[in-house]
Amino acid sequence: MQKHVAPAAGKEKERCRLPFNVPTQGNKKLKKLLDGINNDPELLQLWRCANVNAVDRIGISDHGEIHIRIVANAALRILRLLLKGGVESSVVKHHLMENDDAEIIVVLAACLHDIGIAIHRDDHERYSLILAYPKARQLLSQLYKEPELTIVTAEVIHAVIAHNTAESCLTVEAGVLKVADTLDMKGRSSG
C-alpha cells in the first residue's frame, strides 16, 4: 500500500499559480517584462525548484514564488517612494536612462535574486548569478537593444549579488532590492 505524501512546494504552487504581477502605472516596458516573466516556463520552474530546496529539503521558509511576489512589489513601492521624494535612480544618474528603466531593474532583480537556491541555499547569491545572467538578457532583449541591453542586465546582476548581506550596494536599485528582501525575510520567516 502506497503512503500518501503531501505535494512538494513546487507541485502545490504549480496547481494554484496566479500570474506574476506588479502595478505597472503606465510603464509599457514593465508590462512587457511581466508578459515575458509569465510566459517563461524555465523561470517559473526555477522558482519552484528553489522552493523545494528551501521548504521541503532544508526546512526554511518560502523562497519561491510567494517570496518573489512580495519582494518585487515591496521593492517597486520603495523605489517609487524614493523617486517621488527626489532620490535619483542610479540608472538615470550614471547611464542617462529613465526611471521606468529603474523599475525594470528592481522588478527583474527581485525575480532573479533567489533562483540560485534551486542549486543550493549556501552561497545562493553566487549561484543566482549563474542562472540570472542569461535569463536577464533573454527577458530584457524583448525591451532593449545595445548598449541599453547590457547596461540594464549589468544593473540587474549587480542587484542580485548585492542582496547578500556581505556585499555592498553600489546602486539605489540594489539597495531597494536588499531592503525589500530583508523586510520579507525578517517580517515573515527565518532563514
HUZIUR-V255978 format. One line per field, one symbol per residue. burial: + if it has 24 or more other ideal C-beta (glycine too) atoms within 12 Angstrom, else -. A space follows every 10 residues. Layout:
BEGIN
burial->???
END
This chain:
BEGIN
burial->--------++ --+------+ -+----+-++ +-++-++--+ --++-+++++ ++++++---+ ++++++++++ ++++++++++ -++-----++ ++----++++ ++++++++++ +++++++++- +--++++++- +++-++++++ -+++---+-- ++++++++++ ++++--+-+- ++++++++++ ++-++----- -
END
